[in-house]
């Protein structure tokens, strides 16, 4: 009786063990599927053609990684030698795409650096002269992590082969090497080509050392993500003689396989078949990438938004609308630019006309020069004359100078513009005689040119170049102020009210000169 009873117990025990084993195996499979299932999306960037410190392998690395990821079932966007704007837009688009779920992978190969503990990926068009430029000329690695966190898609991988020497180190106060560690959001795996604060080799072959080993081990079947990067680290350390030690940080809660085990592939195939059979019952609700991008830019006033959309989605049903909006914005910008140019020209003319009619100055239309209408009543030495002209601010002009000998000679043929007769009047010019202690002067009484020592005294009449005035005015003016005639008149009267009465001046010569400058009975200027 005992033998049959013992056999029954053994049979029951074995049956229980088999059932337990199958249950455990099923749990493992489900966990693996949860972490690795869903769409696989990758953004791959390789930057090599830098103006400063170009690199050999990043573009080759990016192409090789892109090809490998496609073989492993990823939908890949590849950028080569990208500028800052293109990198940022591609990262933003990547962030929108992974909102659909699944696994997101970001790979960057090129120059990267840390500044104040923050990591920056360097575009090929970066213009970095000092350390403070990095933030504005580069793309912060944290931008990628922020997009991944916002997508909440479950699992993301970041691979940075960007720990090469800082190409701008000479202009930096603190030349930190390599990259700093990043805080990985939940469900994120971050891999570095070398340990924090160290630099990686660009490689001597077609690919960098790190990327070459990564491609080899990614294709190995049945390896979990962590095991892949352990093998990469071991291979790189051996081949670099321990000079380069790859690093990683993880906050993953599930397993991921680049090449899943066969049993997982079978289960995923069954899931696909099930979803296809139920497609007729309920169609999946998905938003195309071009539709998502269009929602972001459809109300934009920036032509670059639509150019980028057409570049990325040239075959989209929305491309025709994008081209229409782009042309409309370009026409609008051209129209506004022309209108602004016309306003600037009109304002310049108004300003010049206002200066020409200012009391105390005379405009010579033949030469385009402004002259003082009235000469200073006294005489000055040559050096005093130059200082006097340099300090004038008549007609709101600040470029008064002592005229040259040629300018004074030309004026001799047009003295009637001053409306007065000149008798025994001779004027300093700014032109030196052969001996630097003397300068040329013009005698308008007998129309002769002569020279005299600079410490002697002569009359002064200052000049200003209208071409220089309008050139300076146009370059400084960015907006056209609106001032009606009554407002202009009120402003002028306010200025006049601030000027003192000539009779209050103690010095006789200055008081005489003040009275000579009267533009009307209530408004006159006092010489400084």
Buried (B, 14 or more C-beta within 10 A) or exposed (E): EEEEEEEEEEEEEEEEEEEEEEEEEEEEBEEBBBBBBBBBBBBBBBBBEBEEEBBBBBBBBBBBBBBBBBEBBBBBBBBBBBBBEBBBBBBBBBBBBBBBBBBBBBBBBBBBBBBEEBBBBBBBBBEBEEBEBBEEBBBBBBBBBBBBBEBEBBBBBBBBBBBBBBBBBEEBEEEBBBBBBBEBBEBBBBBBBBBBBBBBBBBEEEBBBBBBBBBBBBBEEEBBBBEBBBBBBBBBBEBBEEBBBBBBBBEBEBBBBBBBBEBBEEBBEEEEEEEEEEEEEEEEEEEEBBEBBBEBBBEEEEBEBBEBBBEBBEEBEBBEBBBEBBEEBEEEEEEEEEEEEEEBEEBBEEBBEEBBEBBBBBBBEEBBBBBBBBBBBBBBBBEBBBEBBEEBEBBEBEBBBBBBBEBBBBBBEBBEBBEEEBEEBBBBBBBBBEEEEBBBBBBBEEEEBEBBEBEBBBBBBBBBBBEEBBEEBEEEBEEBEEEEEEEEEEEBEEEBEEBEEBEEBEEEEBBEBBEBBBBEEEBBBBBE
